[in-house]
Amino acid sequence: MRWMLVGALVVAAALSCLPSSAIAQSLTSDWREGFRAHDKNGDGRIDRAEFQEWVVDGFYFRDKDRKGYLVPEDLQGTSPERFKAMNRKGDGKLTLSEFLNALFQDFAAIDINQVGSISMQEIEAYIQRAKR
């Protein structure tokens, strides 16, 4: 369950496109605003393409020095264990590809009915499940 909570927090933080501070940040309306902005067709759901755009935006927002990768300091609120799991190369530099792969695993966990898109309610439910 701890990994699920960390994953939920990383998703919420990544989706907010703002610096995260774990649970407090994840439950603010910031990620909801990002959700609305990336729901390009206005159907109240984020499909995989919309999600990818949202995650890429979040990656580049956090890569303030334009290094092309993220380090733990760029992902405040992410545990060292979660960062290590996301960093498949093990070099301490989280590439866009690694970031996308990790968050798409969370997308799959959020999309419990496996329809290929997620709603705000499903994200909120994922965060709540992770807290238990």
MIDRENVEX-504566 format. One record per residue (C-alpha): x, y, z; residue in three letters. Coordinates in steps of 0.02 Angstrom, whole numbers. Example, Ala and Ser with C-alpha at 12.3 -4.5 7.8 and 13.67 -1.06 7.14 Angstrom:
REM MIDRENVEX-504566
      c1      c2      c3  code
     615    -225     390   ALA
     684     -53     357   SER
//
This chain:
REM MIDRENVEX-504566
      c1      c2      c3  code
       0       0       0   MET
     144     119      36   ARG
     202     108    -146   TRP
      25     144    -204   MET
      17     300     -95   LEU
     186     360    -158   VAL
     129     325    -336   GLY
     -32     421    -307   ALA
      63     567    -237   LEU
     185     567    -382   VAL
      39     564    -504   VAL
     -49     706    -415   ALA
     112     805    -404   ALA
     158     773    -584   ALA
     -15     818    -641   LEU
     -21     979    -543   SER
     127    1049    -642   CYS
     173    1142    -484   LEU
     302    1103    -351   PRO
     229     968    -241   SER
     226     946     -54   SER
     154     771     -42   ALA
     -24     748      22   ILE
     -67     931      50   ALA
     -24     975    -129   GLN
    -104     820    -203   SER
    -276     862    -136   LEU
    -281    1044    -190   THR
    -374    1101    -344   SER
    -210    1130    -439   ASP
    -211     960    -523   TRP
    -395     981    -563   ARG
    -354    1140    -659   GLU
    -220    1044    -753   GLY
    -347     907    -788   PHE
    -468    1032    -865   ARG
    -330    1115    -967   ALA
    -273     948   -1039   HIS
    -447     879   -1072   ASP
    -435     940   -1252   LYS
    -601     870   -1311   ASN
    -694     926   -1154   GLY
    -770     756   -1118   ASP
    -723     757    -933   GLY
    -596     618    -959   ARG
    -411     615    -997   ILE
    -362     486   -1127   ASP
    -187     417   -1148   ARG
    -134     551   -1273   ALA
    -199     691   -1163   GLU
    -116     611   -1011   PHE
      50     598   -1103   GLN
      43     782   -1149   GLU
       3     825    -968   TRP
     148     722    -900   VAL
     270     794   -1028   VAL
     216     970    -979   ASP
     245     924    -796   GLY
     417     852    -834   PHE
     476    1009    -923   TYR
     400    1120    -790   PHE
     506    1031    -660   ARG
     663    1030    -768   ASP
     696    1212    -728   LYS
     880    1204    -775   ASP
     837    1123    -943   ARG
     952     975    -908   LYS
     841     851    -999   GLY
     817     746    -843   TYR
     750     760    -665   LEU
     842     728    -503   VAL
     761     693    -334   PRO
     763     878    -289   GLU
     654     912    -441   ASP
     520     794    -374   LEU
     492     855    -197   GLN
     377     740    -103   GLY
     438     585    -195   THR
     522     458     -84   SER
     698     399    -124   PRO
     627     224    -150   GLU
     499     283    -277   ARG
     628     387    -370   PHE
     744     236    -376   LYS
     603     128    -444   ALA
     562     257    -577   MET
     746     277    -625   ASN
     766     114    -720   ARG
     943     155    -778   LYS
     995     183    -598   GLY
    1099     336    -641   ASP
    1007     460    -529   GLY
     940     552    -681   LYS
     757     525    -721   LEU
     733     543    -908   THR
     570     592    -990   LEU
     549     412   -1048   SER
     572     344    -872   GLU
     452     475    -803   PHE
     320     433    -934   LEU
     338     245    -907   ASN
     316     262    -719   ALA
     165     376    -733   LEU
      83     269    -866   PHE
      90     125    -741   GLN
      -6     237    -623   ASP
    -126     283    -765   PHE
    -165      97    -784   ALA
    -197      83    -597   ALA
    -311     236    -600   ILE
    -407     169    -752   ASP
    -482      24    -655   ILE
    -617     -11    -785   ASN
    -482     -12    -921   GLN
    -572     102   -1045   VAL
    -414     197   -1091   GLY
    -462     360   -1007   SER
    -476     426    -830   ILE
    -591     549    -743   SER
    -561     667    -598   MET
    -663     550    -490   GLN
    -551     403    -534   GLU
    -395     503    -489   ILE
    -474     554    -324   GLU
    -523     373    -289   ALA
    -345     316    -329   TYR
    -274     443    -206   ILE
    -400     387     -73   GLN
    -361     202    -103   ARG
    -177     240     -85   ALA
    -202     326      83   LYS
    -279     171     163   ARG
//
